[in-house]
Amino acid sequence: MPSRLEELCVKKGLKMTDQRRVISRVLSEATDHPDVEEVHRRASAIDPRISIATVYRTMRLFEEAHVIDRLDFGDGRARYEEARTDHHHHLIDVDSGEVIEFTNDEMERLKESIASELGYDLIGHRLELYGVPRKRRADKSES
């Protein structure tokens, strides 16, 4: 059964090789935001013939076709997620690297208001928040 990402690739007219199918499946099943090395690790566990070069080429192809999004969380590694139609943001735990996806209607209204006040129609944006859990921060203060 094709993954969501494979179906999107086919709709975009991309040729789907067996290795691209594996990579698309890895990305569709990801619940995190893997970097290329992690995608390669997961893909090569399914098909050991998949090289890191193949993963890099495929990720670039998928990104250019707008079926995946490249993310920069400030850790020096490009991370990826399947392109989605629902809009969301990310909160990154700077200690653990955990990425929490969220939506916020108030923030959406605020960004539109700011753009309007400055005389712009907003056509896109990206927001990443960085933090540490309060409990962990309080524990460190007590030490």
N, CA, C and O atoms as CSV, one atom per row, in Angstrom:
chain,resi,resn,atom,element,x,y,z
A,1,MET,N,N,0.851,-1.184,0.000
A,1,MET,CA,C,0.000,0.000,0.000
A,1,MET,C,C,0.897,1.249,0.000
A,1,MET,O,O,1.799,1.356,0.832
A,2,PRO,N,N,0.662,2.179,-0.913
A,2,PRO,CA,C,1.511,3.370,-1.000
A,2,PRO,C,C,1.333,4.276,0.223
A,2,PRO,O,O,0.242,4.371,0.786
A,3,SER,N,N,2.421,4.937,0.622
A,3,SER,CA,C,2.357,5.898,1.717
A,3,SER,C,C,1.689,7.179,1.211
A,3,SER,O,O,1.546,7.381,0.005
A,4,ARG,N,N,1.283,8.042,2.150
A,4,ARG,CA,C,0.694,9.338,1.766
A,4,ARG,C,C,1.675,10.119,0.901
A,4,ARG,O,O,1.290,10.728,-0.097
A,5,LEU,N,N,2.934,10.095,1.290
A,5,LEU,CA,C,3.946,10.844,0.556
A,5,LEU,C,C,4.148,10.270,-0.843
A,5,LEU,O,O,4.304,11.023,-1.804
A,6,GLU,N,N,4.147,8.957,-0.964
A,6,GLU,CA,C,4.283,8.338,-2.292
A,6,GLU,C,C,3.117,8.748,-3.181
A,6,GLU,O,O,3.317,9.066,-4.353
A,7,GLU,N,N,1.913,8.746,-2.644
A,7,GLU,CA,C,0.746,9.153,-3.432
A,7,GLU,C,C,0.888,10.598,-3.897
A,7,GLU,O,O,0.552,10.926,-5.035
A,8,LEU,N,N,1.388,11.460,-3.013
A,8,LEU,CA,C,1.587,12.860,-3.384
A,8,LEU,C,C,2.660,12.995,-4.460
A,8,LEU,O,O,2.519,13.797,-5.383
A,9,CYS,N,N,3.732,12.211,-4.344
A,9,CYS,CA,C,4.806,12.232,-5.354
A,9,CYS,C,C,4.263,11.821,-6.721
A,9,CYS,O,O,4.579,12.447,-7.732
A,10,VAL,N,N,3.458,10.787,-6.748
A,10,VAL,CA,C,2.873,10.314,-8.006
A,10,VAL,C,C,1.983,11.410,-8.605
A,10,VAL,O,O,2.023,11.652,-9.812
A,11,LYS,N,N,1.180,12.072,-7.762
A,11,LYS,CA,C,0.321,13.161,-8.240
A,11,LYS,C,C,1.153,14.303,-8.834
A,11,LYS,O,O,0.722,14.982,-9.766
A,12,LYS,N,N,2.355,14.500,-8.275
A,12,LYS,CA,C,3.234,15.562,-8.771
A,12,LYS,C,C,4.034,15.112,-9.991
A,12,LYS,O,O,4.789,15.902,-10.557
A,13,GLY,N,N,3.877,13.853,-10.400
A,13,GLY,CA,C,4.545,13.355,-11.594
A,13,GLY,C,C,5.948,12.817,-11.368
A,13,GLY,O,O,6.694,12.626,-12.329
A,14,LEU,N,N,6.320,12.571,-10.127
A,14,LEU,CA,C,7.653,12.028,-9.857
A,14,LEU,C,C,7.680,10.534,-10.133
A,14,LEU,O,O,6.733,9.813,-9.818
A,15,LYS,N,N,8.770,10.081,-10.721
A,15,LYS,CA,C,8.966,8.650,-10.942
A,15,LYS,C,C,9.321,8.029,-9.595
A,15,LYS,O,O,10.226,8.508,-8.911
A,16,MET,N,N,8.619,6.975,-9.211
A,16,MET,CA,C,8.843,6.358,-7.911
A,16,MET,C,C,9.597,5.043,-8.071
A,16,MET,O,O,9.027,4.021,-8.452
A,17,THR,N,N,10.882,5.094,-7.774
A,17,THR,CA,C,11.700,3.880,-7.760
A,17,THR,C,C,11.437,3.157,-6.438
A,17,THR,O,O,10.810,3.713,-5.537
A,18,ASP,N,N,11.912,1.931,-6.327
A,18,ASP,CA,C,11.753,1.184,-5.078
A,18,ASP,C,C,12.401,1.938,-3.918
A,18,ASP,O,O,11.836,2.002,-2.827
A,19,GLN,N,N,13.588,2.508,-4.149
A,19,GLN,CA,C,14.278,3.224,-3.082
A,19,GLN,C,C,13.528,4.499,-2.690
A,19,GLN,O,O,13.472,4.833,-1.507
A,20,ARG,N,N,12.962,5.204,-3.639
A,20,ARG,CA,C,12.159,6.391,-3.320
A,20,ARG,C,C,10.914,5.998,-2.541
A,20,ARG,O,O,10.477,6.729,-1.652
A,21,ARG,N,N,10.345,4.853,-2.870
A,21,ARG,CA,C,9.175,4.370,-2.121
A,21,ARG,C,C,9.527,4.123,-0.656
A,21,ARG,O,O,8.771,4.487,0.245
A,22,VAL,N,N,10.678,3.505,-0.433
A,22,VAL,CA,C,11.117,3.244,0.944
A,22,VAL,C,C,11.329,4.564,1.682
A,22,VAL,O,O,10.874,4.719,2.815
A,23,ILE,N,N,12.006,5.502,1.059
A,23,ILE,CA,C,12.273,6.795,1.692
A,23,ILE,C,C,10.967,7.537,1.954
A,23,ILE,O,O,10.803,8.147,3.011
A,24,SER,N,N,10.047,7.493,1.013
A,24,SER,CA,C,8.754,8.162,1.222
A,24,SER,C,C,7.991,7.507,2.372
A,24,SER,O,O,7.321,8.195,3.141
A,25,ARG,N,N,8.087,6.199,2.493
A,25,ARG,CA,C,7.427,5.495,3.598
A,25,ARG,C,C,8.040,5.899,4.938
A,25,ARG,O,O,7.320,6.146,5.905
A,26,VAL,N,N,9.362,5.964,4.991
A,26,VAL,CA,C,10.048,6.379,6.215
A,26,VAL,C,C,9.568,7.771,6.637
A,26,VAL,O,O,9.278,7.999,7.811
A,27,LEU,N,N,9.488,8.687,5.690
A,27,LEU,CA,C,9.060,10.047,6.007
A,27,LEU,C,C,7.589,10.104,6.408
A,27,LEU,O,O,7.227,10.844,7.322
A,28,SER,N,N,6.746,9.335,5.737
A,28,SER,CA,C,5.321,9.326,6.079
A,28,SER,C,C,5.075,8.749,7.465
A,28,SER,O,O,4.156,9.177,8.164
A,29,GLU,N,N,5.886,7.786,7.862
A,29,GLU,CA,C,5.700,7.135,9.161
A,29,GLU,C,C,6.392,7.869,10.302
A,29,GLU,O,O,6.170,7.547,11.470
A,30,ALA,N,N,7.230,8.851,9.977
A,30,ALA,CA,C,7.979,9.563,11.014
A,30,ALA,C,C,7.042,10.376,11.903
A,30,ALA,O,O,6.184,11.113,11.419
A,31,THR,N,N,7.225,10.227,13.199
A,31,THR,CA,C,6.470,11.041,14.154
A,31,THR,C,C,7.352,12.158,14.708
A,31,THR,O,O,6.905,12.983,15.505
A,32,ASP,N,N,8.600,12.170,14.275
A,32,ASP,CA,C,9.537,13.215,14.664
A,32,ASP,C,C,9.899,13.998,13.408
A,32,ASP,O,O,9.172,13.946,12.416
A,33,HIS,N,N,10.984,14.704,13.439
A,33,HIS,CA,C,11.442,15.501,12.307
A,33,HIS,C,C,12.871,15.063,12.003
A,33,HIS,O,O,13.821,15.734,12.406
A,34,PRO,N,N,13.034,13.943,11.297
A,34,PRO,CA,C,14.378,13.376,11.115
A,34,PRO,C,C,15.252,14.191,10.174
A,34,PRO,O,O,14.764,14.865,9.267
A,35,ASP,N,N,16.567,14.112,10.415
A,35,ASP,CA,C,17.523,14.680,9.474
A,35,ASP,C,C,17.865,13.607,8.443
A,35,ASP,O,O,17.388,12.477,8.543
A,36,VAL,N,N,18.685,13.954,7.457
A,36,VAL,CA,C,18.999,13.022,6.373
A,36,VAL,C,C,19.649,11.746,6.907
A,36,VAL,O,O,19.333,10.649,6.446
A,37,GLU,N,N,20.548,11.885,7.868
A,37,GLU,CA,C,21.233,10.703,8.404
A,37,GLU,C,C,20.244,9.747,9.065
A,37,GLU,O,O,20.370,8.530,8.936
A,38,GLU,N,N,19.260,10.304,9.772
A,38,GLU,CA,C,18.255,9.448,10.421
A,38,GLU,C,C,17.340,8.812,9.382
A,38,GLU,O,O,16.970,7.647,9.524
A,39,VAL,N,N,16.971,9.553,8.344
A,39,VAL,CA,C,16.176,8.964,7.261
A,39,VAL,C,C,16.963,7.815,6.635
A,39,VAL,O,O,16.398,6.757,6.357
A,40,HIS,N,N,18.257,8.013,6.412
A,40,HIS,CA,C,19.090,6.955,5.839
A,40,HIS,C,C,19.135,5.737,6.760
A,40,HIS,O,O,19.016,4.603,6.295
A,41,ARG,N,N,19.304,5.964,8.053
A,41,ARG,CA,C,19.354,4.850,9.001
A,41,ARG,C,C,18.066,4.026,8.934
A,41,ARG,O,O,18.109,2.798,8.875
A,42,ARG,N,N,16.934,4.707,8.945
A,42,ARG,CA,C,15.638,4.014,8.917
A,42,ARG,C,C,15.402,3.327,7.567
A,42,ARG,O,O,14.911,2.200,7.517
A,43,ALA,N,N,15.756,4.013,6.479
A,43,ALA,CA,C,15.540,3.446,5.139
A,43,ALA,C,C,16.448,2.246,4.898
A,43,ALA,O,O,16.013,1.241,4.337
A,44,SER,N,N,17.707,2.347,5.320
A,44,SER,CA,C,18.636,1.227,5.079
A,44,SER,C,C,18.316,0.027,5.961
A,44,SER,O,O,18.748,-1.086,5.661
A,45,ALA,N,N,17.571,0.231,7.038
A,45,ALA,CA,C,17.099,-0.904,7.836
A,45,ALA,C,C,16.052,-1.693,7.051
A,45,ALA,O,O,15.890,-2.894,7.262
A,46,ILE,N,N,15.349,-1.023,6.154
A,46,ILE,CA,C,14.346,-1.676,5.304
A,46,ILE,C,C,15.008,-2.238,4.051
A,46,ILE,O,O,14.731,-3.366,3.644
A,47,ASP,N,N,15.885,-1.440,3.443
A,47,ASP,CA,C,16.589,-1.852,2.230
A,47,ASP,C,C,18.056,-1.455,2.355
A,47,ASP,O,O,18.397,-0.296,2.120
A,48,PRO,N,N,18.931,-2.392,2.719
A,48,PRO,CA,C,20.349,-2.077,2.946
A,48,PRO,C,C,21.081,-1.521,1.720
A,48,PRO,O,O,22.185,-0.995,1.855
A,49,ARG,N,N,20.487,-1.627,0.534
A,49,ARG,CA,C,21.137,-1.112,-0.675
A,49,ARG,C,C,21.003,0.403,-0.821
A,49,ARG,O,O,21.632,0.987,-1.704
A,50,ILE,N,N,20.205,1.050,0.020
A,50,ILE,CA,C,19.998,2.495,-0.083
A,50,ILE,C,C,21.212,3.216,0.501
A,50,ILE,O,O,21.540,3.059,1.676
A,51,SER,N,N,21.866,4.004,-0.341
A,51,SER,CA,C,23.048,4.743,0.102
A,51,SER,C,C,22.652,6.106,0.653
A,51,SER,O,O,21.555,6.602,0.393
A,52,ILE,N,N,23.549,6.695,1.406
A,52,ILE,CA,C,23.315,8.046,1.919
A,52,ILE,C,C,23.182,9.033,0.768
A,52,ILE,O,O,22.401,9.981,0.859
A,53,ALA,N,N,23.935,8.828,-0.319
A,53,ALA,CA,C,23.842,9.714,-1.489
A,53,ALA,C,C,22.446,9.656,-2.106
A,53,ALA,O,O,21.903,10.678,-2.525
A,54,THR,N,N,21.872,8.458,-2.158
A,54,THR,CA,C,20.510,8.308,-2.683
A,54,THR,C,C,19.518,9.061,-1.810
A,54,THR,O,O,18.604,9.712,-2.316
A,55,VAL,N,N,19.701,8.970,-0.499
A,55,VAL,CA,C,18.799,9.683,0.414
A,55,VAL,C,C,18.935,11.191,0.207
A,55,VAL,O,O,17.924,11.890,0.131
A,56,TYR,N,N,20.151,11.700,0.116
A,56,TYR,CA,C,20.344,13.140,-0.119
A,56,TYR,C,C,19.674,13.581,-1.424
A,56,TYR,O,O,18.972,14.592,-1.452
A,57,ARG,N,N,19.891,12.830,-2.492
A,57,ARG,CA,C,19.283,13.191,-3.791
A,57,ARG,C,C,17.754,13.148,-3.712
A,57,ARG,O,O,17.069,14.031,-4.229
A,58,THR,N,N,17.237,12.118,-3.064
A,58,THR,CA,C,15.783,11.966,-2.966
A,58,THR,C,C,15.171,13.069,-2.111
A,58,THR,O,O,14.108,13.596,-2.441
A,59,MET,N,N,15.831,13.416,-1.026
A,59,MET,CA,C,15.312,14.481,-0.161
A,59,MET,C,C,15.279,15.806,-0.928
A,59,MET,O,O,14.315,16.564,-0.823
A,60,ARG,N,N,16.337,16.082,-1.699
A,60,ARG,CA,C,16.364,17.306,-2.500
A,60,ARG,C,C,15.235,17.293,-3.535
A,60,ARG,O,O,14.557,18.302,-3.724
A,61,LEU,N,N,15.032,16.151,-4.206
A,61,LEU,CA,C,13.963,16.017,-5.185
A,61,LEU,C,C,12.597,16.237,-4.536
A,61,LEU,O,O,11.768,16.976,-5.067
A,62,PHE,N,N,12.362,15.598,-3.387
A,62,PHE,CA,C,11.084,15.745,-2.682
A,62,PHE,C,C,10.874,17.193,-2.232
A,62,PHE,O,O,9.761,17.716,-2.298
A,63,GLU,N,N,11.953,17.832,-1.774
A,63,GLU,CA,C,11.842,19.225,-1.339
A,63,GLU,C,C,11.507,20.138,-2.525
A,63,GLU,O,O,10.648,21.013,-2.412
A,64,GLU,N,N,12.183,19.934,-3.657
A,64,GLU,CA,C,11.917,20.753,-4.849
A,64,GLU,C,C,10.506,20.544,-5.379
A,64,GLU,O,O,9.925,21.449,-5.977
A,65,ALA,N,N,9.949,19.345,-5.161
A,65,ALA,CA,C,8.582,19.050,-5.596
A,65,ALA,C,C,7.548,19.507,-4.565
A,65,ALA,O,O,6.345,19.354,-4.778
A,66,HIS,N,N,8.021,20.067,-3.447
A,66,HIS,CA,C,7.159,20.575,-2.376
A,66,HIS,C,C,6.303,19.482,-1.739
A,66,HIS,O,O,5.155,19.719,-1.364
A,67,VAL,N,N,6.873,18.285,-1.623
A,67,VAL,CA,C,6.154,17.208,-0.934
A,67,VAL,C,C,6.707,17.013,0.472
A,67,VAL,O,O,6.080,16.348,1.297
A,68,ILE,N,N,7.888,17.591,0.756
A,68,ILE,CA,C,8.418,17.646,2.113
A,68,ILE,C,C,8.856,19.067,2.391
A,68,ILE,O,O,9.138,19.835,1.472
A,69,ASP,N,N,8.910,19.408,3.664
A,69,ASP,CA,C,9.392,20.720,4.081
A,69,ASP,C,C,10.702,20.552,4.826
A,69,ASP,O,O,10.853,19.661,5.661
A,70,ARG,N,N,11.639,21.421,4.509
A,70,ARG,CA,C,12.929,21.457,5.205
A,70,ARG,C,C,12.797,22.426,6.373
A,70,ARG,O,O,12.307,23.543,6.204
A,71,LEU,N,N,13.227,22.009,7.539
A,71,LEU,CA,C,13.109,22.817,8.744
A,71,LEU,C,C,14.489,23.069,9.335
A,71,LEU,O,O,15.378,22.223,9.237
A,72,ASP,N,N,14.662,24.227,9.945
A,72,ASP,CA,C,15.911,24.559,10.617
A,72,ASP,C,C,15.580,24.896,12.061
A,72,ASP,O,O,14.980,25.933,12.343
A,73,PHE,N,N,15.974,24.014,12.975
A,73,PHE,CA,C,15.693,24.221,14.386
A,73,PHE,C,C,16.906,24.743,15.143
A,73,PHE,O,O,16.952,24.673,16.371
A,74,GLY,N,N,17.889,25.266,14.414
A,74,GLY,CA,C,19.028,25.896,15.049
A,74,GLY,C,C,20.066,24.941,15.605
A,74,GLY,O,O,20.949,25.357,16.355
A,75,ASP,N,N,19.975,23.655,15.247
A,75,ASP,CA,C,20.949,22.690,15.772
A,75,ASP,C,C,21.983,22.302,14.717
A,75,ASP,O,O,22.753,21.363,14.917
A,76,GLY,N,N,22.002,23.023,13.593
A,76,GLY,CA,C,22.982,22.764,12.555
A,76,GLY,C,C,22.626,21.628,11.614
A,76,GLY,O,O,23.412,21.290,10.729
A,77,ARG,N,N,21.447,21.032,11.792
A,77,ARG,CA,C,21.012,19.937,10.916
A,77,ARG,C,C,19.675,20.319,10.290
A,77,ARG,O,O,18.774,20.803,10.976
A,78,ALA,N,N,19.553,20.099,8.993
A,78,ALA,CA,C,18.256,20.288,8.346
A,78,ALA,C,C,17.369,19.129,8.768
A,78,ALA,O,O,17.783,17.971,8.721
A,79,ARG,N,N,16.166,19.438,9.175
A,79,ARG,CA,C,15.185,18.420,9.548
A,79,ARG,C,C,14.072,18.459,8.513
A,79,ARG,O,O,13.899,19.452,7.807
A,80,TYR,N,N,13.322,17.371,8.432
A,80,TYR,CA,C,12.285,17.273,7.404
A,80,TYR,C,C,10.984,16.761,7.976
A,80,TYR,O,O,10.953,16.013,8.953
A,81,GLU,N,N,9.905,17.190,7.333
A,81,GLU,CA,C,8.588,16.639,7.616
A,81,GLU,C,C,7.796,16.634,6.314
A,81,GLU,O,O,8.047,17.420,5.401
A,82,GLU,N,N,6.856,15.743,6.265
A,82,GLU,CA,C,5.965,15.655,5.119
A,82,GLU,C,C,5.212,16.977,4.999
A,82,GLU,O,O,4.710,17.492,5.998
A,83,ALA,N,N,5.126,17.532,3.791
A,83,ALA,CA,C,4.374,18.767,3.580
A,83,ALA,C,C,2.913,18.506,3.913
A,83,ALA,O,O,2.328,17.509,3.491
A,84,ARG,N,N,2.346,19.413,4.669
A,84,ARG,CA,C,0.959,19.234,5.098
A,84,ARG,C,C,0.152,20.465,4.741
A,84,ARG,O,O,0.690,21.561,4.586
A,85,THR,N,N,-1.137,20.265,4.617
A,85,THR,CA,C,-2.011,21.393,4.312
A,85,THR,C,C,-2.415,22.125,5.581
A,85,THR,O,O,-2.743,23.311,5.532
A,86,ASP,N,N,-2.397,21.427,6.727
A,86,ASP,CA,C,-2.749,22.100,7.973
A,86,ASP,C,C,-1.554,22.912,8.465
A,86,ASP,O,O,-0.421,22.430,8.463
A,87,HIS,N,N,-1.814,24.128,8.879
A,87,HIS,CA,C,-0.750,25.027,9.316
A,87,HIS,C,C,-0.437,24.759,10.784
A,87,HIS,O,O,-1.343,24.613,11.606
A,88,HIS,N,N,0.839,24.697,11.101
A,88,HIS,CA,C,1.249,24.471,12.482
A,88,HIS,C,C,2.614,25.101,12.732
A,88,HIS,O,O,3.305,25.521,11.804
A,89,HIS,N,N,2.978,25.155,13.988
A,89,HIS,CA,C,4.260,25.713,14.404
A,89,HIS,C,C,4.992,24.668,15.240
A,89,HIS,O,O,4.466,23.588,15.509
A,90,HIS,N,N,6.219,25.012,15.647
A,90,HIS,CA,C,7.038,24.075,16.410
A,90,HIS,C,C,7.584,24.739,17.669
A,90,HIS,O,O,8.004,25.896,17.647
A,91,LEU,N,N,7.569,23.988,18.762
A,91,LEU,CA,C,8.239,24.367,20.007
A,91,LEU,C,C,9.350,23.354,20.208
A,91,LEU,O,O,9.096,22.152,20.297
A,92,ILE,N,N,10.598,23.847,20.281
A,92,ILE,CA,C,11.754,22.966,20.371
A,92,ILE,C,C,12.333,23.032,21.780
A,92,ILE,O,O,12.683,24.106,22.268
A,93,ASP,N,N,12.429,21.872,22.427
A,93,ASP,CA,C,13.077,21.761,23.732
A,93,ASP,C,C,14.578,21.785,23.468
A,93,ASP,O,O,15.120,20.850,22.879
A,94,VAL,N,N,15.258,22.859,23.905
A,94,VAL,CA,C,16.669,23.021,23.568
A,94,VAL,C,C,17.572,22.029,24.290
A,94,VAL,O,O,18.701,21.795,23.862
A,95,ASP,N,N,17.085,21.443,25.384
A,95,ASP,CA,C,17.897,20.456,26.100
A,95,ASP,C,C,17.781,19.070,25.485
A,95,ASP,O,O,18.785,18.395,25.255
A,96,SER,N,N,16.550,18.651,25.221
A,96,SER,CA,C,16.338,17.280,24.730
A,96,SER,C,C,16.253,17.196,23.212
A,96,SER,O,O,16.450,16.120,22.647
A,97,GLY,N,N,15.965,18.306,22.540
A,97,GLY,CA,C,15.778,18.296,21.093
A,97,GLY,C,C,14.377,17.890,20.673
A,97,GLY,O,O,14.079,17.858,19.479
A,98,GLU,N,N,13.512,17.578,21.629
A,98,GLU,CA,C,12.127,17.198,21.305
A,98,GLU,C,C,11.437,18.351,20.592
A,98,GLU,O,O,11.618,19.513,20.954
A,99,VAL,N,N,10.649,18.026,19.582
A,99,VAL,CA,C,9.918,19.020,18.812
A,99,VAL,C,C,8.428,18.772,19.008
A,99,VAL,O,O,7.922,17.685,18.728
A,100,ILE,N,N,7.739,19.797,19.492
A,100,ILE,CA,C,6.303,19.708,19.750
A,100,ILE,C,C,5.599,20.575,18.714
A,100,ILE,O,O,5.899,21.761,18.577
A,101,GLU,N,N,4.662,19.976,17.986
A,101,GLU,CA,C,3.884,20.723,17.004
A,101,GLU,C,C,2.652,21.295,17.692
A,101,GLU,O,O,2.052,20.647,18.549
A,102,PHE,N,N,2.276,22.529,17.307
A,102,PHE,CA,C,1.096,23.134,17.912
A,102,PHE,C,C,0.450,24.108,16.936
A,102,PHE,O,O,1.069,24.561,15.974
A,103,THR,N,N,-0.810,24.413,17.213
A,103,THR,CA,C,-1.528,25.474,16.505
A,103,THR,C,C,-2.083,26.417,17.563
A,103,THR,O,O,-2.294,26.019,18.709
A,104,ASN,N,N,-2.319,27.675,17.176
A,104,ASN,CA,C,-2.837,28.652,18.115
A,104,ASN,C,C,-3.602,29.716,17.330
A,104,ASN,O,O,-3.010,30.496,16.585
A,105,ASP,N,N,-4.914,29.738,17.504
A,105,ASP,CA,C,-5.754,30.678,16.761
A,105,ASP,C,C,-5.426,32.131,17.087
A,105,ASP,O,O,-5.450,32.984,16.201
A,106,GLU,N,N,-5.120,32.418,18.350
A,106,GLU,CA,C,-4.785,33.786,18.742
A,106,GLU,C,C,-3.524,34.269,18.018
A,106,GLU,O,O,-3.456,35.417,17.578
A,107,MET,N,N,-2.529,33.387,17.898
A,107,MET,CA,C,-1.295,33.741,17.196
A,107,MET,C,C,-1.575,33.991,15.716
A,107,MET,O,O,-0.993,34.894,15.115
A,108,GLU,N,N,-2.457,33.198,15.136
A,108,GLU,CA,C,-2.798,33.382,13.719
A,108,GLU,C,C,-3.447,34.750,13.508
A,108,GLU,O,O,-3.132,35.445,12.542
A,109,ARG,N,N,-4.349,35.138,14.408
A,109,ARG,CA,C,-4.985,36.459,14.296
A,109,ARG,C,C,-3.951,37.573,14.485
A,109,ARG,O,O,-3.997,38.587,13.788
A,110,LEU,N,N,-3.022,37.389,15.422
A,110,LEU,CA,C,-2.012,38.397,15.704
A,110,LEU,C,C,-1.089,38.619,14.509
A,110,LEU,O,O,-0.789,39.765,14.172
A,111,LYS,N,N,-0.638,37.558,13.869
A,111,LYS,CA,C,0.261,37.718,12.723
A,111,LYS,C,C,-0.448,38.440,11.577
A,111,LYS,O,O,0.158,39.277,10.908
A,112,GLU,N,N,-1.715,38.126,11.346
A,112,GLU,CA,C,-2.490,38.822,10.309
A,112,GLU,C,C,-2.641,40.299,10.653
A,112,GLU,O,O,-2.537,41.160,9.780
A,113,SER,N,N,-2.886,40.588,11.927
A,113,SER,CA,C,-3.045,41.969,12.377
A,113,SER,C,C,-1.749,42.755,12.201
A,113,SER,O,O,-1.771,43.894,11.735
A,114,ILE,N,N,-0.633,42.158,12.569
A,114,ILE,CA,C,0.662,42.834,12.429
A,114,ILE,C,C,0.936,43.145,10.964
A,114,ILE,O,O,1.315,44.269,10.632
A,115,ALA,N,N,0.751,42.170,10.089
A,115,ALA,CA,C,0.989,42.397,8.658
A,115,ALA,C,C,0.084,43.501,8.134
A,115,ALA,O,O,0.536,44.369,7.387
A,116,SER,N,N,-1.181,43.480,8.513
A,116,SER,CA,C,-2.138,44.482,8.055
A,116,SER,C,C,-1.749,45.874,8.536
A,116,SER,O,O,-1.786,46.832,7.764
A,117,GLU,N,N,-1.375,45.991,9.816
A,117,GLU,CA,C,-0.964,47.290,10.373
A,117,GLU,C,C,0.246,47.855,9.638
A,117,GLU,O,O,0.396,49.072,9.531
A,118,LEU,N,N,1.101,46.985,9.137
A,118,LEU,CA,C,2.287,47.425,8.415
A,118,LEU,C,C,2.046,47.566,6.912
A,118,LEU,O,O,2.967,47.866,6.153
A,119,GLY,N,N,0.783,47.345,6.486
A,119,GLY,CA,C,0.409,47.534,5.090
A,119,GLY,C,C,0.715,46.356,4.187
A,119,GLY,O,O,0.948,46.533,2.992
A,120,TYR,N,N,0.716,45.150,4.749
A,120,TYR,CA,C,1.045,43.952,3.969
A,120,TYR,C,C,-0.070,42.922,4.026
A,120,TYR,O,O,-0.817,42.829,5.000
A,121,ASP,N,N,-0.158,42.154,2.951
A,121,ASP,CA,C,-0.971,40.937,2.940
A,121,ASP,C,C,-0.003,39.798,3.186
A,121,ASP,O,O,0.953,39.614,2.433
A,122,LEU,N,N,-0.242,39.050,4.213
A,122,LEU,CA,C,0.660,37.956,4.573
A,122,LEU,C,C,0.467,36.791,3.610
A,122,LEU,O,O,-0.660,36.345,3.390
A,123,ILE,N,N,1.560,36.297,3.036
A,123,ILE,CA,C,1.475,35.156,2.116
A,123,ILE,C,C,2.117,33.902,2.703
A,123,ILE,O,O,2.018,32.820,2.124
A,124,GLY,N,N,2.767,34.045,3.839
A,124,GLY,CA,C,3.361,32.889,4.489
A,124,GLY,C,C,4.207,33.306,5.665
A,124,GLY,O,O,4.578,34.472,5.799
A,125,HIS,N,N,4.507,32.358,6.505
A,125,HIS,CA,C,5.409,32.591,7.629
A,125,HIS,C,C,5.784,31.247,8.235
A,125,HIS,O,O,5.178,30.216,7.942
A,126,ARG,N,N,6.786,31.290,9.077
A,126,ARG,CA,C,7.233,30.098,9.786
A,126,ARG,C,C,7.629,30.551,11.184
A,126,ARG,O,O,8.276,31.585,11.351
A,127,LEU,N,N,7.240,29.781,12.175
A,127,LEU,CA,C,7.543,30.154,13.548
A,127,LEU,C,C,8.054,28.946,14.307
A,127,LEU,O,O,7.417,27.892,14.322
A,128,GLU,N,N,9.205,29.105,14.934
A,128,GLU,CA,C,9.738,28.092,15.831
A,128,GLU,C,C,10.009,28.771,17.165
A,128,GLU,O,O,10.632,29.832,17.220
A,129,LEU,N,N,9.542,28.159,18.219
A,129,LEU,CA,C,9.795,28.637,19.573
A,129,LEU,C,C,10.807,27.702,20.215
A,129,LEU,O,O,10.785,26.496,19.969
A,130,TYR,N,N,11.693,28.251,21.034
A,130,TYR,CA,C,12.725,27.450,21.697
A,130,TYR,C,C,12.568,27.626,23.200
A,130,TYR,O,O,12.392,28.747,23.679
A,131,GLY,N,N,12.631,26.535,23.942
A,131,GLY,CA,C,12.469,26.643,25.381
A,131,GLY,C,C,12.951,25.411,26.116
A,131,GLY,O,O,13.434,24.445,25.526
A,132,VAL,N,N,12.799,25.482,27.436
A,132,VAL,CA,C,13.067,24.344,28.324
A,132,VAL,C,C,11.848,24.190,29.217
A,132,VAL,O,O,11.214,25.184,29.573
A,133,PRO,N,N,11.508,22.957,29.585
A,133,PRO,CA,C,10.362,22.766,30.477
A,133,PRO,C,C,10.587,23.474,31.812
A,133,PRO,O,O,11.694,23.442,32.350
A,134,ARG,N,N,9.557,24.104,32.343
A,134,ARG,CA,C,9.676,24.839,33.605
A,134,ARG,C,C,10.199,23.953,34.726
A,134,ARG,O,O,11.061,24.379,35.495
A,135,LYS,N,N,9.697,22.740,34.833
A,135,LYS,CA,C,10.119,21.851,35.921
A,135,LYS,C,C,11.616,21.581,35.827
A,135,LYS,O,O,12.312,21.632,36.841
A,136,ARG,N,N,12.116,21.298,34.649
A,136,ARG,CA,C,13.546,21.017,34.482
A,136,ARG,C,C,14.379,22.241,34.833
A,136,ARG,O,O,15.448,22.122,35.432
A,137,ARG,N,N,13.882,23.428,34.455
A,137,ARG,CA,C,14.597,24.663,34.750
A,137,ARG,C,C,14.610,24.925,36.256
A,137,ARG,O,O,15.625,25.354,36.805
A,138,ALA,N,N,13.474,24.664,36.927
A,138,ALA,CA,C,13.394,24.845,38.387
A,138,ALA,C,C,14.317,23.860,39.097
A,138,ALA,O,O,14.968,24.213,40.081
A,139,ASP,N,N,14.375,22.611,38.593
A,139,ASP,CA,C,15.261,21.598,39.185
A,139,ASP,C,C,16.709,22.037,39.089
A,139,ASP,O,O,17.470,21.839,40.036
A,140,LYS,N,N,17.113,22.631,37.967
A,140,LYS,CA,C,18.492,23.090,37.793
A,140,LYS,C,C,18.816,24.247,38.737
A,140,LYS,O,O,19.939,24.350,39.228
A,141,SER,N,N,17.831,25.123,38.993
A,141,SER,CA,C,18.037,26.273,39.875
A,141,SER,C,C,18.263,25.831,41.313
A,141,SER,O,O,19.017,26.463,42.053
A,142,GLU,N,N,17.603,24.736,41.706
A,142,GLU,CA,C,17.726,24.231,43.071
A,142,GLU,C,C,19.045,23.536,43.316
A,142,GLU,O,O,19.446,23.368,44.468
A,143,SER,N,N,19.729,23.129,42.263
A,143,SER,CA,C,20.999,22.373,42.402
A,143,SER,C,C,22.133,23.260,42.822
A,143,SER,O,O,23.259,22.789,42.983
